[in-house]
Amino acid sequence: MTTMLTSTTRTETPARDELVLLAAAYSELLAASRASVAAAALGETDPLVYVRECLAGHGQLPLAGARPSRLLAQSAVPSTHRAGVA
């Protein structure tokens, strides 16, 4: 029983570590987004600096001339909602 528990724990650790990193990246992007909205409300000259720096830090800045609608479409996740299911 102990061997099985140890084996399961070892295989779950990489997935758990990946989830922790994903949650941290999401939290960072959310904070940058909120800071940009607050900066815009205060009339700062470059409110997107927070989001831009966050994206750059992850190598995710869009290419020059990229169209916003295309970027949004690329990130679209197929709907998992089934008709008739509440």
N, C-alpha and C positions, 0 to 999 in steps of 0.2 A: 504494500500500500504506500509506504514512504517513497519508494522508487517511482511509482506512478505519479505521485503528487509533485515530486521534484522535477520529473520530466515535463509535466504539464506547465509548471511554473517557468521553466527555462524557455519553452516555446512561446509562452504568452508575453514574456518580457520585451522582445523586439517590437511586437505589436503595440504594447503599452507605451514604450518609449516613443514610437512614431506618433501615437495619439497625443502624447504630452507635447511633442514638438509642434504638431499641427495646431493644437489649442493655443500654444504660445504665439505662433505666427498669426493666427486669427485675432488674438487679443491685441497684438501689436498693430495690425491693420485697422482694427476697430478704433483703437485709441488715436491713431493718426487721422482717421476719417473724422472722428468727433472733434479733434483739434482743428482740422481744416474748416469744419462748419462753424466752430466758435470763432476762428480767425476771420472768416468771411463776415460774420455778424458784427464783429468789431471794426470792420473796414480795413483790415491789414492789407498791405499792397500785394502780397503773394500768399494767399491762404492755402494754396495747394502744396506748399513746400513740405508739409508734414507727410502727405500721402506720397509725393514724389520721392522723398528720401526713403520712405519705407519700401516702396517698390524697387528703387535702385539697390537698396541693401539686399534684396532677394533676386536681383537680376531680372526683374519683371517690368521694367519700363517699356511702354509700347514704342514701336519703331516710328520715326518721324513720318508724318503724313497718315498714320493709321486712322481709320474711321471708327468713331465710337460705337456705332451700331454693329459693326463687324466684330469688334472686341467683345461686346455684350453677347452677340450670337455665339461666339466661340466658347463662352463660358456657360452657356445654357445647358442645364441638366434635363434629360428627358423626364417628363412628368411621371411620378410613381402613383399618382392619384388615379384610381379606377372609378369609372362612372358608376354611380349608384351606391358607392361605399362612403359612408359618413366618416 
